[in-house]
Amino acid sequence: MKYLFSAFAFILFIGIMYCVNLNSEDLNTIKKVESKYTAQTNKQLSHKDSLRSLVDEYYKLNLKVFQKNSTVEDIDNIFNLFTDDFEYIHPKYGGTYTRDVLYNGYKRNQKNGGYDGSTTDIRIDNMIVGLNAVVTQKRFIEGNEIGEPQMTLFEMKEGKISKIFEYW
């Protein structure tokens, strides 16, 4: 769609040049406006892409931790995605957890064999990217069983995940 719009804009620009007698100052003004618009569009796309990549990485790293042979380093890799003041909010399972409480919970589950490889994938059915926030609809897959859809809201700050809200 982006390329179609760009091609249309270029054709329109060529048509205007043939129909209107523009001087070099007018052409320079048009080029500056186009350049500014393109830069803003690319910045918005790259911001959304970076948020999407951050969430994708979070799920990829979690899937790795859920495997039987995962390590504390694998858990550390997840927590490197979080801000220092990170919070995990899951009203159904006890409310709000600080970064430290959640980290210790991951390590405890790993030590107690809670990560046994039964989760074979995390499927993202939908992702909506907004201003410093992403909402996903995901499903855990265990073997051939596809779990129920679950909603998660991520808030970001300074290029990292600052809060995760689980609504399932």
N, C-alpha and C positions, 0 to 999 in steps of 0.2 A: 504494500500500500504506500509505503514511504517513497519507494522508487517511482511508482505510478504518479504520485503527486509531484515529485521532482521533475519528471519528464513533462508532465502537463504544464508546470510552471515555466520550464525552459521554452516549450513551444509557444506559450502565451507571450513570453518575453520577446521572442524572435518576431512574432506577429506585430507586437507593439512597435518594435524598432522599424519595421517596414512602413507602418501606418503613420507614425509620428516622427517628426524631425527633432531628435534629441541631440543636445550638445554633449560634450565629454563630461561636463560637470554633472549633468543629469544622470548620465550612465554611471559615474562614480558613486553618486548617492544611492542609486538602485543597487549597485554591487555591495555597498556597505550594509544596507538594510537586509539584503539576502544573506550576507555573511553572518550578521548578528542573529538572524532567525535560525539559520542552520546550526550555529554554535549552541543556541538555547535548546533546540530540539535534541541535539546530540547529548547535551548535558543531562536533560531529563531522561533520555533513554538509558544512558550509562548509569544514572542513579538507580533507576528501576532495575536494570540488569544486575547491579551490584547487590541490591536487596534480595533479589531472586536467587542469586548465586550463594549468598550467605545462608539462606534457608535451605537450599539444596544441600549445601555442605553440612549443615547441622543434621539433617536426616541421614545423609551418607555416613557421617561419623557415628551417629547413634546406632545405625544398623551394624556397624563394625563392632561396637561395644556389646551389642546383644548376642554376639557369637560366643561359643563356648571357650575359645582360646583368646579372648580379648585380654588386654593388659591395662594397668593403671595409666600407662602412657596414652592409650586410646581414649580413656576418660579425660585426661588432661587436654587432649586435642579438642574435645568438645568445649571444654571450659575456656579455652583460648579464644573462642568465638564470643564470649560474654564480657560485658563491662564489669568493673569491680563492684558496682552496686546492683548487680543483676538480681532479679527476683523471678521466681517461678510461682505462678498462681493457678491453683487447681481446686476450685471450691468443693468439688465432689470428694476429693481426697485430702481434706485437711486444711485447705486455705493457702496461705502464702509461705513460701520457703525461700530463705536467703540462699545466696550462692554457696556458702559453706555447708549449710544443712543439706542442700541438694547434692553437692559433691560427695559428702560423707555417705549419703544414701546410695549413690552410684557405686562407690567402693564397697559398701556393705553388701549390696545385691550381688556384685561380682564375686566377692569372697565367699558368699553363701550359695553360689551356684545358680543365682537367679537369671543369669545370662547364659542360656544353654543352647542357643542356636535355633530355638523353635521359631523365632521370628526370622523369616527368610527374605522379606522385603518390606519396604514401606512405600505404598503407592500414593502419589499425590494426584487426586482427582481434579482438584481445582486450586488455583492460586490467584489471589487478587493483591496487587501491589499498589500501595498508596504512598503518601508522604511519610517516610520513615516508619512504615508499618506494612506487614504482610499478613494476610489471612489465608490459611490453607484448609482444605478438606482432604484428609488423608485416611488411609486404611492400612492396618497392619496385616501382613500376609504370613500365615503359618502353614507351610507346605502348600496344599491345594486349597486351603480355606482362606477366603477373603473376608476380613473383619468388617464390622459396621463402620460407616463413615464417622469421622471425628473432626471437630473444628478446633483449630488452634490459631491464636492471634500472636504475632511477634511484633514487638516494638523495638526500634533500633535507635542508637545514639552513637555518634562519632564512629560510624562504620562497624559497630558491634551490636549484638543482641543485648538489650537492656531489660526486657521483660518478655516472658512467655505466659500467655493465658490459655489454659486448656478448658474447653467448654464441652466436655463429654463425661 
